[in-house]
Amino acid sequence: MLRVGLTGGIGSGKSAVARRLVERGAVLVDADRLAREVVAPGTDGLAEVVAVFSERVLDADGALDRAALADLVFTDEAARRRLEAIVHTRVRARTAELVAAAPGDAVVVNDVPLLVEVGLAPTYHLVVVVQTAVATRLERLTRDRGMSRADAERRIAGQADDARRAAVADVLLTNDGTLAQLHAALDALWYDRLVPFEDNVRHRRAVRARPVTLTEPDPTWPQQYARLAARIRHAIAPADLRIDHIGSTAMPGLAAKDVIDIQLSVPSLADADGPLAQRLADAGFPRLPGEWWDTPRPAGGDRWEKRLHGSADPARPVHLHLRVTGSPGWRYALLMGDHLRADPDRRAAYLVLKRELAASAPDSGAYATAKDPWFDEEHLRAEEWAARTGWRP
């Protein structure tokens, strides 16, 4: 099963996105609909709302008067939080029930308007954000929902802004064009990413980044790492393990394979082989076969043991290295990254090597092995730098 979080500001066209995904076969869990259900007449949710806010939030038929309630909580932070505590708890419980009831091979799309505001992004395999120009949203809200412009502006201002939503977006869908354009983008997303992603998660299959192709520096690599790290932290909770962005994508301005390297520090390899491995696989980070990645390092043939996981997402290759805290390989990964970030000349020399090897040894295994002699020599410089500067992991 693949869990997809869908969000976007009011008037962005998120409902049109949800409808198209359902047409393609997704199972939709609509948080707005559930929020209405859990406070419908006769529910304990409505009873608690009335107990907190009084019967003035009821209409003549005894149903919730949403406009009256909105007037009470919109400018009162404490009141809004009390309401969210009542509604969100019940919505989460009902969401869990619906997800559990979905088929094992489903792509479950959870439409959550306040996904960013309540911090739900790390709970999904993928987050899709619908982004639309504010002017377009205002036009839709006044035309299609009968809002006054002032009310529409107030509603937009009360939600997370575009920058906050973009920060959690694995997929940023721009919806300023026609419905046909939106459908074309969604169909590509469905067939090229969501369907194979679900299949990979279910079969514990990681994406392999072959052959080696260097791409120019991507300023979003650190942001992509942050999203992945948050997902990993959620998956391994309550364990509180160190996570670091390592490798070339962690070095500003350096061309690299478009693979995010992450190091997860574990107490022992037994811990890495235990339930932790299953939780990572469930979150979309299955283990890679050992014969594919386990090469001698450094020179001398010693194996610096680790466990390597990858990503089930076909559009975002990841190498997740599980190394024992304090082990030689763990220290080496952190030291070499800090050393190269601190020395632009050595970083430039590394880039020259990378370009030469990418052209002559495009296979991932050969590329990695061919870098070993350079790194063996550079490691000596890094240790000298560490001693000189007092570096510690």
PATI-303186 format. One record per residue (C-alpha): residue number from 0; residue in one letter; x, y, z. Coordinates in Angstrom, 1 decimal. Example, Ala and Ser with C-alpha at 12.3 -4.5 7.8 and 13.67 -1.06 7.14 Angstrom:
# PATI-303186
<resi 0, resn A, u 12.3, v -4.5, w 7.8>;
<resi 1, resn S, u 13.7, v -1.1, w 7.1>;
This chain:
# PATI-303186
<resi 0, resn M, u 0.0, v 0.0, w 0.0>;
<resi 1, resn L, u 1.2, v 3.5, w -0.8>;
<resi 2, resn R, u 0.1, v 6.4, w 1.4>;
<resi 3, resn V, u -0.1, v 9.8, w -0.3>;
<resi 4, resn G, u -0.8, v 13.0, w 1.5>;
<resi 5, resn L, u -2.6, v 15.6, w -0.7>;
<resi 6, resn T, u -2.9, v 19.2, w 0.3>;
<resi 7, resn G, u -3.2, v 22.8, w -1.0>;
<resi 8, resn G, u -4.6, v 26.1, w 0.0>;
<resi 9, resn I, u -8.3, v 26.9, w -0.2>;
<resi 10, resn G, u -9.3, v 27.5, w -3.8>;
<resi 11, resn S, u -6.2, v 25.8, w -5.2>;
<resi 12, resn G, u -8.2, v 23.0, w -7.0>;
<resi 13, resn K, u -7.3, v 20.2, w -4.6>;
<resi 14, resn S, u -10.7, v 18.6, w -5.0>;
<resi 15, resn A, u -10.2, v 18.4, w -8.8>;
<resi 16, resn V, u -6.9, v 16.6, w -8.2>;
<resi 17, resn A, u -8.5, v 14.2, w -5.8>;
<resi 18, resn R, u -11.3, v 13.3, w -8.2>;
<resi 19, resn R, u -8.8, v 12.6, w -11.0>;
<resi 20, resn L, u -6.8, v 10.3, w -8.8>;
<resi 21, resn V, u -9.9, v 8.4, w -7.8>;
<resi 22, resn E, u -10.8, v 8.0, w -11.5>;
<resi 23, resn R, u -7.4, v 6.5, w -12.0>;
<resi 24, resn G, u -7.9, v 4.0, w -9.1>;
<resi 25, resn A, u -6.9, v 5.7, w -5.9>;
<resi 26, resn V, u -8.7, v 5.2, w -2.6>;
<resi 27, resn L, u -9.6, v 8.6, w -1.3>;
<resi 28, resn V, u -9.8, v 9.5, w 2.4>;
<resi 29, resn D, u -11.2, v 13.0, w 2.6>;
<resi 30, resn A, u -10.3, v 14.7, w 5.9>;
<resi 31, resn D, u -12.9, v 17.5, w 5.3>;
<resi 32, resn R, u -15.7, v 15.0, w 4.9>;
<resi 33, resn L, u -14.6, v 13.1, w 8.0>;
<resi 34, resn A, u -14.4, v 16.3, w 9.9>;
<resi 35, resn R, u -18.1, v 16.8, w 9.1>;
<resi 36, resn E, u -19.0, v 13.3, w 9.9>;
<resi 37, resn V, u -17.4, v 13.3, w 13.4>;
<resi 38, resn V, u -19.5, v 16.3, w 14.5>;
<resi 39, resn A, u -22.7, v 15.3, w 12.8>;
<resi 40, resn P, u -26.0, v 15.3, w 14.9>;
<resi 41, resn G, u -26.0, v 12.6, w 17.5>;
<resi 42, resn T, u -22.2, v 12.1, w 17.6>;
<resi 43, resn D, u -20.1, v 12.4, w 20.8>;
<resi 44, resn G, u -18.0, v 14.8, w 18.8>;
<resi 45, resn L, u -20.8, v 17.3, w 18.4>;
<resi 46, resn A, u -21.7, v 16.9, w 22.1>;
<resi 47, resn E, u -18.2, v 17.8, w 23.1>;
<resi 48, resn V, u -18.2, v 20.8, w 20.8>;
<resi 49, resn V, u -21.4, v 22.1, w 22.4>;
<resi 50, resn A, u -20.0, v 21.4, w 25.8>;
<resi 51, resn V, u -17.0, v 23.6, w 25.1>;
<resi 52, resn F, u -18.6, v 26.4, w 22.9>;
<resi 53, resn S, u -22.2, v 26.3, w 24.1>;
<resi 54, resn E, u -25.4, v 25.8, w 22.1>;
<resi 55, resn R, u -24.8, v 29.0, w 20.1>;
<resi 56, resn V, u -22.8, v 26.9, w 17.6>;
<resi 57, resn L, u -26.0, v 25.0, w 16.7>;
<resi 58, resn D, u -28.5, v 25.9, w 14.1>;
<resi 59, resn A, u -32.3, v 25.7, w 14.4>;
<resi 60, resn D, u -32.2, v 21.9, w 13.5>;
<resi 61, resn G, u -29.6, v 21.1, w 16.1>;
<resi 62, resn A, u -26.8, v 20.6, w 13.6>;
<resi 63, resn L, u -23.5, v 22.4, w 13.8>;
<resi 64, resn D, u -23.6, v 26.0, w 12.5>;
<resi 65, resn R, u -20.2, v 26.1, w 10.9>;
<resi 66, resn A, u -20.3, v 29.8, w 10.2>;
<resi 67, resn A, u -21.0, v 30.6, w 13.8>;
<resi 68, resn L, u -18.3, v 28.3, w 15.0>;
<resi 69, resn A, u -15.8, v 29.7, w 12.5>;
<resi 70, resn D, u -16.6, v 33.3, w 13.8>;
<resi 71, resn L, u -15.8, v 32.1, w 17.3>;
<resi 72, resn V, u -12.4, v 30.4, w 16.6>;
<resi 73, resn F, u -11.0, v 32.2, w 13.6>;
<resi 74, resn T, u -9.3, v 35.0, w 15.7>;
<resi 75, resn D, u -9.0, v 33.1, w 19.0>;
<resi 76, resn E, u -6.0, v 30.8, w 18.9>;
<resi 77, resn A, u -6.9, v 29.0, w 22.2>;
<resi 78, resn A, u -10.4, v 28.3, w 21.0>;
<resi 79, resn R, u -9.2, v 27.1, w 17.7>;
<resi 80, resn R, u -6.8, v 24.7, w 19.4>;
<resi 81, resn R, u -9.6, v 23.4, w 21.6>;
<resi 82, resn L, u -11.8, v 22.7, w 18.5>;
<resi 83, resn E, u -8.9, v 21.0, w 16.7>;
<resi 84, resn A, u -8.3, v 18.7, w 19.7>;
<resi 85, resn I, u -11.9, v 17.6, w 19.5>;
<resi 86, resn V, u -12.1, v 17.1, w 15.8>;
<resi 87, resn H, u -8.6, v 16.1, w 14.8>;
<resi 88, resn T, u -8.4, v 13.2, w 17.3>;
<resi 89, resn R, u -11.6, v 11.7, w 15.9>;
<resi 90, resn V, u -10.6, v 12.3, w 12.2>;
<resi 91, resn R, u -7.2, v 10.6, w 12.8>;
<resi 92, resn A, u -8.9, v 7.6, w 14.3>;
<resi 93, resn R, u -11.4, v 7.3, w 11.5>;
<resi 94, resn T, u -8.7, v 7.8, w 8.9>;
<resi 95, resn A, u -6.7, v 4.9, w 10.4>;
<resi 96, resn E, u -9.8, v 2.7, w 10.1>;
<resi 97, resn L, u -10.3, v 3.6, w 6.5>;
<resi 98, resn V, u -6.7, v 3.1, w 5.6>;
<resi 99, resn A, u -6.6, v -0.3, w 7.3>;
<resi 100, resn A, u -9.7, v -1.3, w 5.3>;
<resi 101, resn A, u -8.2, v -0.4, w 2.0>;
<resi 102, resn P, u -6.8, v -3.2, w -0.3>;
<resi 103, resn G, u -3.2, v -4.2, w 0.3>;
<resi 104, resn D, u -2.2, v -2.9, w -3.2>;
<resi 105, resn A, u -4.0, v 0.4, w -2.9>;
<resi 106, resn V, u -2.7, v 3.9, w -3.5>;
<resi 107, resn V, u -4.5, v 5.7, w -0.6>;
<resi 108, resn V, u -4.7, v 9.4, w -1.1>;
<resi 109, resn N, u -5.4, v 11.3, w 2.1>;
<resi 110, resn D, u -6.8, v 14.7, w 1.2>;
<resi 111, resn V, u -5.9, v 17.0, w 4.2>;
<resi 112, resn P, u -6.3, v 20.7, w 3.9>;
<resi 113, resn L, u -4.2, v 21.4, w 7.1>;
<resi 114, resn L, u -1.6, v 18.7, w 6.4>;
<resi 115, resn V, u 1.2, v 21.2, w 6.8>;
<resi 116, resn E, u -0.3, v 23.1, w 9.7>;
<resi 117, resn V, u -0.7, v 19.9, w 11.8>;
<resi 118, resn G, u 2.7, v 18.4, w 10.9>;
<resi 119, resn L, u 1.5, v 15.3, w 9.1>;
<resi 120, resn A, u 3.9, v 15.3, w 6.1>;
<resi 121, resn P, u 6.4, v 12.7, w 7.5>;
<resi 122, resn T, u 3.6, v 10.2, w 8.0>;
<resi 123, resn Y, u 3.1, v 9.6, w 4.2>;
<resi 124, resn H, u 5.3, v 7.9, w 1.6>;
<resi 125, resn L, u 4.8, v 11.0, w -0.7>;
<resi 126, resn V, u 3.2, v 14.4, w -0.3>;
<resi 127, resn V, u 1.5, v 16.1, w -3.2>;
<resi 128, resn V, u 0.9, v 19.9, w -2.9>;
<resi 129, resn V, u -1.4, v 21.8, w -5.3>;
<resi 130, resn Q, u -0.2, v 25.3, w -5.8>;
<resi 131, resn T, u -2.2, v 28.0, w -7.5>;
<resi 132, resn A, u -1.7, v 31.8, w -7.8>;
<resi 133, resn V, u -3.5, v 33.7, w -5.1>;
<resi 134, resn A, u -5.3, v 35.8, w -7.7>;
<resi 135, resn T, u -6.7, v 32.7, w -9.3>;
<resi 136, resn R, u -7.7, v 31.3, w -5.9>;
<resi 137, resn L, u -9.5, v 34.5, w -5.0>;
<resi 138, resn E, u -11.4, v 34.4, w -8.3>;
<resi 139, resn R, u -12.5, v 30.8, w -7.7>;
<resi 140, resn L, u -13.6, v 31.4, w -4.2>;
<resi 141, resn T, u -15.7, v 34.5, w -5.0>;
<resi 142, resn R, u -17.1, v 33.0, w -8.2>;
<resi 143, resn D, u -17.7, v 29.3, w -7.2>;
<resi 144, resn R, u -18.3, v 29.6, w -3.5>;
<resi 145, resn G, u -20.0, v 32.9, w -3.2>;
<resi 146, resn M, u -17.5, v 34.4, w -0.8>;
<resi 147, resn S, u -16.8, v 38.0, w -0.5>;
<resi 148, resn R, u -13.3, v 39.0, w -1.5>;
<resi 149, resn A, u -12.5, v 40.1, w 2.1>;
<resi 150, resn D, u -13.7, v 36.7, w 3.4>;
<resi 151, resn A, u -11.7, v 34.8, w 0.8>;
<resi 152, resn E, u -8.5, v 36.8, w 1.6>;
<resi 153, resn R, u -9.1, v 36.1, w 5.3>;
<resi 154, resn R, u -9.4, v 32.4, w 4.7>;
<resi 155, resn I, u -6.2, v 32.3, w 2.5>;
<resi 156, resn A, u -4.2, v 34.3, w 5.1>;
<resi 157, resn G, u -5.3, v 31.9, w 7.9>;
<resi 158, resn Q, u -3.6, v 28.9, w 6.2>;
<resi 159, resn A, u 0.0, v 28.0, w 5.6>;
<resi 160, resn D, u 1.6, v 30.1, w 2.8>;
<resi 161, resn D, u 3.0, v 28.7, w -0.4>;
<resi 162, resn A, u 6.6, v 28.5, w 0.9>;
<resi 163, resn R, u 5.6, v 26.3, w 3.9>;
<resi 164, resn R, u 3.6, v 24.0, w 1.7>;
<resi 165, resn A, u 6.3, v 23.8, w -0.9>;
<resi 166, resn A, u 8.9, v 22.8, w 1.8>;
<resi 167, resn V, u 7.0, v 19.5, w 2.4>;
<resi 168, resn A, u 6.1, v 18.8, w -1.2>;
<resi 169, resn D, u 7.6, v 15.8, w -2.9>;
<resi 170, resn V, u 5.4, v 16.7, w -5.9>;
<resi 171, resn L, u 4.4, v 20.3, w -6.5>;
<resi 172, resn L, u 1.5, v 20.5, w -8.9>;
<resi 173, resn T, u 0.9, v 23.9, w -10.4>;
<resi 174, resn N, u -2.8, v 24.4, w -11.2>;
<resi 175, resn D, u -3.0, v 27.8, w -13.0>;
<resi 176, resn G, u -3.9, v 26.3, w -16.4>;
<resi 177, resn T, u -6.8, v 24.3, w -17.8>;
<resi 178, resn L, u -8.4, v 21.2, w -16.4>;
<resi 179, resn A, u -7.0, v 19.2, w -19.3>;
<resi 180, resn Q, u -3.5, v 20.3, w -18.4>;
<resi 181, resn L, u -4.1, v 19.4, w -14.8>;
<resi 182, resn H, u -5.4, v 15.9, w -15.8>;
<resi 183, resn A, u -2.4, v 15.3, w -18.1>;
<resi 184, resn A, u 0.0, v 16.1, w -15.2>;
<resi 185, resn L, u -1.9, v 13.8, w -12.9>;
<resi 186, resn D, u -2.0, v 11.0, w -15.3>;
<resi 187, resn A, u 1.7, v 11.1, w -15.7>;
<resi 188, resn L, u 2.2, v 11.2, w -11.9>;
<resi 189, resn W, u -0.1, v 8.2, w -11.5>;
<resi 190, resn Y, u 1.4, v 5.9, w -14.1>;
<resi 191, resn D, u 5.0, v 7.0, w -13.9>;
<resi 192, resn R, u 5.4, v 7.4, w -10.2>;
<resi 193, resn L, u 2.5, v 6.4, w -7.9>;
<resi 194, resn V, u 1.7, v 3.0, w -9.4>;
<resi 195, resn P, u 5.4, v 1.8, w -9.6>;
<resi 196, resn F, u 6.1, v 3.3, w -6.1>;
<resi 197, resn E, u 3.2, v 1.3, w -4.6>;
<resi 198, resn D, u 4.5, v -1.9, w -6.3>;
<resi 199, resn N, u 8.0, v -1.3, w -5.0>;
<resi 200, resn V, u 6.8, v -0.7, w -1.4>;
<resi 201, resn R, u 4.7, v -3.8, w -1.5>;
<resi 202, resn H, u 7.5, v -6.0, w -2.9>;
<resi 203, resn R, u 10.2, v -4.4, w -0.8>;
<resi 204, resn R, u 12.1, v -3.3, w -3.9>;
<resi 205, resn A, u 14.5, v -0.4, w -4.0>;
<resi 206, resn V, u 15.3, v 1.8, w -6.9>;
<resi 207, resn R, u 18.9, v 1.3, w -8.3>;
<resi 208, resn A, u 20.7, v 4.3, w -9.7>;
<resi 209, resn R, u 22.4, v 3.0, w -12.7>;
<resi 210, resn P, u 24.2, v 4.1, w -14.8>;
<resi 211, resn V, u 26.2, v 7.0, w -13.3>;
<resi 212, resn T, u 25.1, v 10.3, w -14.6>;
<resi 213, resn L, u 26.4, v 13.5, w -13.0>;
<resi 214, resn T, u 23.9, v 16.4, w -12.7>;
<resi 215, resn E, u 24.6, v 20.0, w -12.0>;
<resi 216, resn P, u 24.2, v 21.1, w -8.3>;
<resi 217, resn D, u 20.5, v 21.2, w -7.3>;
<resi 218, resn P, u 19.8, v 23.8, w -4.6>;
<resi 219, resn T, u 16.8, v 21.7, w -3.4>;
<resi 220, resn W, u 18.9, v 18.7, w -2.4>;
<resi 221, resn P, u 19.2, v 19.8, w 1.2>;
<resi 222, resn Q, u 15.4, v 20.4, w 1.3>;
<resi 223, resn Q, u 14.8, v 17.0, w -0.2>;
<resi 224, resn Y, u 17.1, v 15.4, w 2.4>;
<resi 225, resn A, u 15.2, v 17.2, w 5.2>;
<resi 226, resn R, u 11.9, v 15.6, w 3.9>;
<resi 227, resn L, u 13.4, v 12.2, w 3.7>;
<resi 228, resn A, u 15.0, v 12.5, w 7.2>;
<resi 229, resn A, u 11.7, v 13.5, w 8.7>;
<resi 230, resn R, u 10.1, v 10.5, w 7.2>;
<resi 231, resn I, u 12.8, v 8.2, w 8.5>;
<resi 232, resn R, u 12.5, v 9.7, w 12.0>;
<resi 233, resn H, u 8.8, v 9.1, w 12.0>;
<resi 234, resn A, u 9.3, v 5.5, w 10.8>;
<resi 235, resn I, u 11.8, v 4.6, w 13.5>;
<resi 236, resn A, u 10.1, v 6.4, w 16.4>;
<resi 237, resn P, u 10.4, v 6.1, w 19.4>;
<resi 238, resn A, u 14.0, v 5.4, w 18.7>;
<resi 239, resn D, u 16.0, v 8.7, w 18.6>;
<resi 240, resn L, u 18.9, v 8.0, w 16.3>;
<resi 241, resn R, u 21.3, v 10.4, w 14.6>;
<resi 242, resn I, u 20.6, v 11.1, w 10.9>;
<resi 243, resn D, u 23.1, v 12.9, w 8.6>;
<resi 244, resn H, u 23.1, v 14.1, w 5.0>;
<resi 245, resn I, u 26.3, v 12.7, w 3.6>;
<resi 246, resn G, u 27.8, v 12.3, w 0.1>;
<resi 247, resn S, u 28.1, v 14.7, w -2.8>;
<resi 248, resn T, u 24.5, v 16.0, w -2.6>;
<resi 249, resn A, u 25.4, v 17.4, w 0.9>;
<resi 250, resn M, u 28.2, v 19.6, w -0.6>;
<resi 251, resn P, u 27.0, v 22.9, w -1.9>;
<resi 252, resn G, u 27.9, v 23.6, w -5.5>;
<resi 253, resn L, u 29.2, v 20.1, w -6.3>;
<resi 254, resn A, u 27.9, v 18.2, w -9.3>;
<resi 255, resn A, u 26.7, v 14.7, w -8.3>;
<resi 256, resn K, u 24.7, v 11.7, w -9.1>;
<resi 257, resn D, u 21.1, v 12.6, w -8.3>;
<resi 258, resn V, u 21.0, v 10.2, w -5.3>;
<resi 259, resn I, u 20.5, v 11.5, w -1.8>;
<resi 260, resn D, u 22.9, v 9.7, w 0.6>;
<resi 261, resn I, u 21.8, v 9.5, w 4.2>;
<resi 262, resn Q, u 23.6, v 8.0, w 7.2>;
<resi 263, resn L, u 21.5, v 6.5, w 10.0>;
<resi 264, resn S, u 23.5, v 5.9, w 13.2>;
<resi 265, resn V, u 22.6, v 2.6, w 14.9>;
<resi 266, resn P, u 23.8, v 1.1, w 18.2>;
<resi 267, resn S, u 24.8, v -2.2, w 16.5>;
<resi 268, resn L, u 24.3, v -4.1, w 13.3>;
<resi 269, resn A, u 22.0, v -6.4, w 15.2>;
<resi 270, resn D, u 19.7, v -3.4, w 15.7>;
<resi 271, resn A, u 20.0, v -2.6, w 12.0>;
<resi 272, resn D, u 18.9, v -6.2, w 11.2>;
<resi 273, resn G, u 16.0, v -6.2, w 13.6>;
<resi 274, resn P, u 12.5, v -4.6, w 13.5>;
<resi 275, resn L, u 14.2, v -1.3, w 12.4>;
<resi 276, resn A, u 14.7, v -2.8, w 8.9>;
<resi 277, resn Q, u 11.1, v -3.7, w 8.6>;
<resi 278, resn R, u 9.9, v -0.2, w 9.7>;
<resi 279, resn L, u 12.2, v 1.4, w 7.2>;
<resi 280, resn A, u 10.9, v -0.9, w 4.4>;
<resi 281, resn D, u 7.3, v -0.1, w 5.4>;
<resi 282, resn A, u 8.1, v 3.6, w 5.1>;
<resi 283, resn G, u 9.5, v 3.1, w 1.6>;
<resi 284, resn F, u 13.2, v 2.4, w 2.3>;
<resi 285, resn P, u 13.8, v -1.3, w 1.7>;
<resi 286, resn R, u 17.2, v -2.9, w 2.0>;
<resi 287, resn L, u 19.4, v -3.3, w -1.0>;
<resi 288, resn P, u 20.9, v -6.7, w -1.8>;
<resi 289, resn G, u 24.4, v -6.9, w -0.2>;
<resi 290, resn E, u 26.2, v -8.2, w -3.3>;
<resi 291, resn W, u 25.2, v -5.0, w -5.2>;
<resi 292, resn W, u 26.9, v -2.5, w -2.8>;
<resi 293, resn D, u 29.3, v -4.2, w -0.4>;
<resi 294, resn T, u 32.8, v -3.4, w -1.7>;
<resi 295, resn P, u 36.1, v -3.4, w 0.1>;
<resi 296, resn R, u 36.9, v 0.0, w 1.6>;
<resi 297, resn P, u 39.4, v 1.4, w 2.3>;
<resi 298, resn A, u 42.5, v -0.1, w 0.6>;
<resi 299, resn G, u 43.7, v -3.2, w 2.3>;
<resi 300, resn G, u 40.5, v -5.2, w 1.8>;
<resi 301, resn D, u 38.9, v -4.6, w 5.1>;
<resi 302, resn R, u 35.1, v -4.4, w 5.0>;
<resi 303, resn W, u 33.6, v -1.5, w 6.9>;
<resi 304, resn E, u 30.4, v -3.2, w 7.7>;
<resi 305, resn K, u 27.1, v -1.5, w 7.3>;
<resi 306, resn R, u 23.6, v -2.1, w 6.0>;
<resi 307, resn L, u 22.4, v -0.3, w 2.9>;
<resi 308, resn H, u 18.7, v 0.6, w 2.2>;
<resi 309, resn G, u 17.4, v 2.3, w -0.9>;
<resi 310, resn S, u 14.2, v 4.1, w -1.9>;
<resi 311, resn A, u 11.1, v 2.5, w -3.4>;
<resi 312, resn D, u 10.2, v 5.9, w -5.0>;
<resi 313, resn P, u 11.2, v 5.6, w -8.7>;
<resi 314, resn A, u 11.6, v 9.4, w -8.9>;
<resi 315, resn R, u 13.9, v 9.8, w -5.9>;
<resi 316, resn P, u 16.8, v 7.4, w -5.6>;
<resi 317, resn V, u 18.3, v 7.2, w -2.0>;
<resi 318, resn H, u 21.1, v 5.4, w -0.4>;
<resi 319, resn L, u 20.4, v 5.0, w 3.3>;
<resi 320, resn H, u 23.6, v 3.8, w 5.0>;
<resi 321, resn L, u 23.1, v 2.2, w 8.5>;
<resi 322, resn R, u 26.4, v 2.3, w 10.3>;
<resi 323, resn V, u 27.3, v 1.7, w 14.0>;
<resi 324, resn T, u 27.9, v 4.9, w 15.9>;
<resi 325, resn G, u 31.6, v 5.4, w 16.4>;
<resi 326, resn S, u 32.7, v 2.7, w 13.8>;
<resi 327, resn P, u 35.4, v 3.5, w 11.3>;
<resi 328, resn G, u 33.0, v 3.8, w 8.4>;
<resi 329, resn W, u 30.6, v 6.0, w 10.4>;
<resi 330, resn R, u 33.5, v 8.4, w 11.3>;
<resi 331, resn Y, u 34.9, v 8.3, w 7.8>;
<resi 332, resn A, u 31.6, v 9.4, w 6.2>;
<resi 333, resn L, u 31.2, v 12.4, w 8.5>;
<resi 334, resn L, u 34.9, v 13.4, w 8.4>;
<resi 335, resn M, u 35.2, v 13.3, w 4.6>;
<resi 336, resn G, u 32.1, v 15.4, w 4.2>;
<resi 337, resn D, u 33.1, v 18.1, w 6.6>;
<resi 338, resn H, u 36.7, v 18.1, w 5.2>;
<resi 339, resn L, u 35.6, v 18.6, w 1.6>;
<resi 340, resn R, u 33.0, v 21.2, w 2.6>;
<resi 341, resn A, u 35.7, v 23.2, w 4.4>;
<resi 342, resn D, u 38.2, v 23.1, w 1.5>;
<resi 343, resn P, u 37.0, v 24.4, w -1.8>;
<resi 344, resn D, u 40.2, v 23.4, w -3.6>;
<resi 345, resn R, u 40.0, v 19.8, w -2.6>;
<resi 346, resn R, u 36.3, v 19.8, w -3.4>;
<resi 347, resn A, u 37.2, v 21.1, w -6.9>;
<resi 348, resn A, u 39.7, v 18.4, w -7.3>;
<resi 349, resn Y, u 37.1, v 15.8, w -6.4>;
<resi 350, resn L, u 34.8, v 17.2, w -9.0>;
<resi 351, resn V, u 37.4, v 16.8, w -11.7>;
<resi 352, resn L, u 37.8, v 13.2, w -10.7>;
<resi 353, resn K, u 34.1, v 12.6, w -10.7>;
<resi 354, resn R, u 33.6, v 13.9, w -14.2>;
<resi 355, resn E, u 36.5, v 11.8, w -15.5>;
<resi 356, resn L, u 35.2, v 8.6, w -13.9>;
<resi 357, resn A, u 31.6, v 9.2, w -14.9>;
<resi 358, resn A, u 32.8, v 9.4, w -18.5>;
<resi 359, resn S, u 35.1, v 6.3, w -18.3>;
<resi 360, resn A, u 33.3, v 4.1, w -15.7>;
<resi 361, resn P, u 29.5, v 4.8, w -16.0>;
<resi 362, resn D, u 28.5, v 1.6, w -14.1>;
<resi 363, resn S, u 27.8, v 2.4, w -10.4>;
<resi 364, resn G, u 30.0, v -0.3, w -9.0>;
<resi 365, resn A, u 33.0, v 0.5, w -11.2>;
<resi 366, resn Y, u 32.5, v 4.2, w -10.6>;
<resi 367, resn A, u 32.6, v 3.7, w -6.8>;
<resi 368, resn T, u 35.6, v 1.4, w -6.9>;
<resi 369, resn A, u 37.6, v 3.7, w -9.2>;
<resi 370, resn K, u 37.3, v 6.5, w -6.7>;
<resi 371, resn D, u 39.0, v 4.5, w -3.9>;
<resi 372, resn P, u 42.6, v 5.4, w -4.6>;
<resi 373, resn W, u 41.8, v 9.1, w -4.6>;
<resi 374, resn F, u 39.8, v 8.8, w -1.4>;
<resi 375, resn D, u 42.6, v 6.8, w 0.3>;
<resi 376, resn E, u 45.0, v 9.7, w -0.3>;
<resi 377, resn E, u 42.4, v 12.3, w 0.6>;
<resi 378, resn H, u 41.6, v 10.5, w 3.8>;
<resi 379, resn L, u 45.1, v 11.3, w 5.0>;
<resi 380, resn R, u 44.6, v 15.0, w 4.3>;
<resi 381, resn A, u 41.3, v 14.8, w 6.1>;
<resi 382, resn E, u 42.8, v 13.3, w 9.2>;
<resi 383, resn E, u 45.5, v 16.0, w 9.2>;
<resi 384, resn W, u 42.8, v 18.6, w 8.9>;
<resi 385, resn A, u 40.8, v 17.0, w 11.7>;
<resi 386, resn A, u 43.9, v 17.0, w 14.0>;
<resi 387, resn R, u 44.7, v 20.6, w 13.1>;
<resi 388, resn T, u 41.1, v 22.0, w 13.7>;
<resi 389, resn G, u 40.1, v 19.7, w 16.5>;
<resi 390, resn W, u 37.3, v 18.2, w 14.5>;
<resi 391, resn R, u 34.9, v 15.8, w 16.2>;
<resi 392, resn P, u 32.0, v 13.8, w 14.6>;
